[in-house]
Amino acid sequence: MENLLKILYVGRSSDDIIELRTHSEVSVVHKSNMLEAVNYLKSENKIDAVISEIYISGGDGIEMNNWLRERPEFDRIAFILISYEFKAGLFKTAFDSRIDDYFVLPFASAESIASRIKFIVEFRNKYSLTSYIDINQDIKYEMPLSKRLFDLLVAISALIVLSPILLLIVIAIRLESKGKVYYISKRVGREPFDFYKLRSMRTGADKELNKLAKDKNQYSIASEQTEIDFSKPCPVCTKLNNGKSCSPILHIGPYKICDYWYHTQKREVAKSKSAFIKISDDPRITKVGKFIRNTSIDELPQLINVIKGDMSIVGNRPLPVYEAELLTRGVISKRFLAPAGITGLWQVELRGKGGVMSEDERMRLDNEYADHFIGDSYSFWYDLKLILRTVPALFQKDTV
């Protein structure tokens, strides 16, 4: 059957593995030591997941996982480590080594372990970990000279030509509401920097963001669960006898919860939180603010960021720190390999059309621009085309 989960089990043959072999959606190959397992994988046998005991002949489960992760051709193979007793040190080492999951025998049931492996396999096939950026790696970043010279030429020229308009807008902002006419916030591009904009909201608007994000965030996904309920029992653990748990017990503050139930609820909570925040019909925006946003005049001080080298004319939008923190792992982190920009691919694709953009679409477009920038893929003419496409997007219906 083509849809069978193909699992390589490394270690002693136990009753749990015998039970797993009887599962209708699983095919299990058993190897007793690391050498046999490595030779089996090298022989081009297709495997979806490896389950390895911590103590195996010829090495251990951590070494087995490291061997897999050092070889990109095996990156999509899920890895589950198992032991016969829970050890806190081993638990930490396992996840520090990027092991997908860690279980203590006996399994809750063949059904539960098969379901968990299926989820991990699907995740790895969707988000291949070879695209992950190692945050500890010193990645050399060089701005192409042609791009930097173009940025300086455009930014300096634009500031000189548009200075009369900037002066009038500054006066209008000051007359309408008290406070500074400009706005500075920390943003993250290749690295954190001070991001400049003309103030388009009333003073103190930042304090209202959390409440508005819950009700009016365009990128939000509806979810019933908004926080982890530690009092709610794990449905798998309740089926076990003698107070056994289906996975290691975590101690979080005064609470105890099994690892499986904690991460199951954590995924549900994550569905209610979005990496990006865009408020529809934001009530914090002033009258002058609405005008300068619809005409993108509020973005003009970012030309100073371009001159300083914090940003480029074309790139991926720099993110507030709270958004950037959610995008630092996985394939989605590729966006940070491109410079921060005043305009970019996702703005010209949908922003000017007045369409509603999903979070997945925006992340895909950010990564697409990064693909055009890194290595030898950079093209000055591609940037120029995006700038020309930005012109009709400047005058938009939505206030964003």
N, C-alpha and C positions, 0 to 999 in steps of 0.2 A: 504494500500500500504506500503510495507516494506521500501521503500526509502524515506518516508516522514520525514521531520525534525520535531521532537517532541519537542514543546516549552511549558514551563510553564511560564505564564504571571502572575506577582504578582502586584496588585494595582487596580486602578479604570479602568473600561472598557471604553476605548476611541474609537473614530472613527478610529484611526490608527490601533488598535488591531483588530477591526472588519474587516478592509481592509486586514490585514495580514492573518486573518482566511480564506479569499477567495483565497489565493495563492495556486496554485495547488500542490506545493511541501512542504507545511507546515501544521502541525496539532497543534492547540493551545488549551491548557487547561488553564482556567482562575481561579485564586484564589484571593480573595480580601484582605487577610491579611497574615502576616508571619506565624502564627500558622497553618492555613489551608495549606499553601505551604509546611511547614516542615512535617506535617502529611502525605501529599500526597507523598512526596519524600521518607519518611520512609516506606510507604506501598509497596515499591519495584516497583513502576511504572518507566519504563525506560524513561528518559528524555535526550534530546541532549543539550538543552540550557535553561537557565532561564533568562527571561527579567523582571527586577524589577524596579518599580518606586522608587525614593529616599525616598519619604514619604509614608510609609505603616502602617496600623494598627498593633500594636504589636511589632514595631521596625522600622528599616529603611533599605534601600537597601544595605548600607555598612555592616550592621549586618547580613543581609541575605547572602551576599557574604562570610563573615568571617565564618559563620556557615558551608557553603559548603566546604570551603578550609581547615577547621579543620578536615574534614572527608575524608580519602583517597579514600573511595568507590565512592565519588562524584567528584573525581578529573578531570575526563574527561568531566564533564558538563561545557559548556561555560556559562559565566555570563556577561550580558549586563545591565548596569545601565542607566536609563532614567530620565529626569526631564523636567519640562515645561518651564524652562528658564536656560540660561547658567550662571554658577557661577564659577569663576576661582578657588576659594578655593575648591569647590566640585570636580572640574576637577582634581586637583592635588591629593586630598585625594583618589579619585577613583583609580587612577593608582598606588599610593603608596600602596593601598590595593590589588594590583594584579588583579584588575577588567579587564576583557578582552576588553571591549569597553564602551564608554559613548556617548549617543545620547540625543539630545534635541528635544522634540516633537514640531511640527509634523514631522514624518519621511518624507524623500524625496519621497519614494514610497515603497510599499510592496516588490517590486522586489529587491530594493537596500538593504533593511534590511535583507531579506531572503538570499541574496547572501553573505552578510557580515557574518551572523551567520553560514552559511555553511562553509565558509573559516575558521572561528575560531574553529568550531567543528572538521574539518579535521586536523587542526594544533594540537589541544589537543589530538586527538586520535593517532597522529603520534609521538608527543613528550609529553608523560605524565609528568605533572609537579611534580609528586611525586618524580621524579628522580632529581629534582633541588637541588642544594647545596645552603644552606643558608649561604651567605658569612659572616653574622654576628654571625653565630653559631661557638662555639669553639669546633672544631672536634679533638678529641684526636688521635694522629698519633704515632704509635709505629712501629719501624723497627724490624722485627723478629730477634732474636739474631743469629740464624743460618745464616741468610742472611748477616748480618753485618760482622760476623767473616769470612764468605766466601769472601765477598768483599775485606776486608783488606788483606787476604792471597793472593788472585789473584792479586790485584793491586800492592802490594809491590814486590811480586815475579816477575811480568811482567816488572816493571820498572827496576829492577836489571838486568834481562836477556836481555832486549832490549835497555839498555843504550848505547852500542856501535853504534847501528843502529840510535838511536836518535841523537847522536853526529854527525854522517856523514850527516844526513838530515839537521840538523841545519846549518852546514857549507855550504851545497849546496844551501839552501834558501838564505843565506847571500851573497853568490857569485853571484847569479842570479839577485837579486834586492835589492835595499836599503830599510831600515826600520827594524823594530823589526822582529825577526824570529818567535815570538809567537803572538797569537791574543787573546785578552780578550774581551768578550762581556757580557752584562747582559742577563741572561736566567732565565726562570721561570720553576721550578719543583713544589715541594710542596711550595716553596717560592723563591724569587729572589736570585740569587747568581752570582759570577764571573765565567764565563765559559771559560776554556782554550783549545786552539787548536794551532797547528802549522799553520803559515800563508801560505795559498795556493793561495792568490790573490795579485795583485799589490796593493801598498799603495794607500789609498783613495778610495777603491772599494765601501765602504758603500754609498758614495755620488751618485753612479750610480744606486743604487738599485731600486728606484722608477720608473725611466724610463724603466729599463729592465723588471720590474714586469708587466708593462702594455702590453709589446709586447711578452715576452717569458716565462711567468709564466705557468708551466705545469698544475696548478690547476685552472687556470682562466676559467670562464664561459662566453661565448660571450653574450653581452648585448648592445643594442643600447644606452641606457641611462646611463650616467656616473655621472650626478649630478642633483639635484632637480631644476626644472625650475619653479620659482615662478611667472613668467609672463604667464604661460600656464593656462588657466581657467579650473576649475573642470568640467568635462562633466555632472556630476549629478546636481551641483549647477546651471548650465546654463539653466536647464530645469525648475527651480523653478521660481515663480513669486515674485514680490516686493522685489527683492534683498535678498531673504532668502538663507541660506546655509544649505547643507545637514547634516552638523556636526559642532561642535564648531570651532570657528575661532581661529587660533593660530597666535601669533605675534612673528615672528622670525626676529630679527634685524629690518630693515626698511620694511620688507615684511609682508603681511597678506595672510594666506592660510588656507583653511578648513582642519580639522583634517583628514578626509577621504582621500583627494587628496594628502596631505603631506605624509601620510604613504603608500599610493599606489605607489607614485613615489619613496619613500625611499626603498621599496622592490625591485623595478626595478634597482635602483642604487646598491643595495646590491648584485644583481646577477653578477655585473661586478667586484666585489671585493671578493677575496678569503681569507679565514683565514690563509691558508698556502701559502708559496712562495717557489717555486723550479724552478730555472732558467735552461732551457734546453741549453746545449752547451754554458755555461757562458763564455763570452769573457774576463772577468776579471781575469780568472785563469791563472797562470804562468805555464811554462813547468814542473818545479819541483812540482808545486802545483797539476797539473793533475796526476802526478805519485803518490804522497802521498795520493791523494783522491781516486784514483782507487784501491790502496792497503790498504786504511783506516789508513795509518800511521799518517795522520794528527790528528786522534782522540786520539793518545796515551797520550797527556798531560791531558786528562780527567781522567786518572788514579789518578792524584793528586786530582781532584775533588772527586773521590771515597774515597780516604784516608781521606780527610777533612770531609766527610759525606754529601757533597752536592748532590752526585749522588750514584747510585748503578751500579753494572755491568749490571744487567738486569732491565729494567723499560721502561717507556715511554720517548721518546726523550724530553729533556727540550726545551722550545720554546722561541724564541725572544719575547720581551715584546709586540711588535705590534701584534704578532700572538696570544699570550696568552690572551690579552684583548678581543679578539673576541670570546673566548671560555669559558668565565667565567660564563655563564648562561645556563640553560637548561640541558638536558640529556647529552650533549657533555662535560660538565664540570666534569663528573665522572672521566675522565682521570687523573685529578690532585690528586685523592685519592691514586694513585700508585706513587712510587718514580721515580725521573728522572733516566734514565739509558743510558749507552753507547750503548747497543744493546737492541732490544725489538722485539715484535711480528711483527710489520709492516715491519721492516727491513728484517727479515728473510723470510717473506711471499712473498714480491714482489721485494725488492731492489736487491737481488742477482739474480733474474730471468731476470733482464733488462726490466721488464714490466712497463707500465705507470699506476700509481695509482691515482684513483680519490680521491677528498677530503673526500667524504662520506666513502670510503673504509678505509682510514687512520684513521678517527675518530672512525669508528666501531672497528677497531683492537686495538686502544688505550683503548677504553672502555672495550674490551674483556679482555685485560691484567689486567685492574683495577679490573674486576670481579674475576680474579684468585688471586688477592692480598689481597683484603679487607676481614675483618672478619676472619673466620676460613678456608677460601678457599686457603690460601697461601700454595704452595708446592715447596720445595727446588728442587725436581726432575723436576718439570715443568720448573723452571729457568735453570737448567742444560741442559735440552733438547733444550731450545732456544739458549744457548751458543754453543752447538754442531752444531746446524743448522746455526749458524752465520759464521762458518769457510768457507763454500763455497761462502757465500755472501760477504766475504772480498775482493775477486778479482772480480770486476764487470766491465762491459763494459761502463756503463754510468758514467760520472763525476758529482756527486751530492753533 
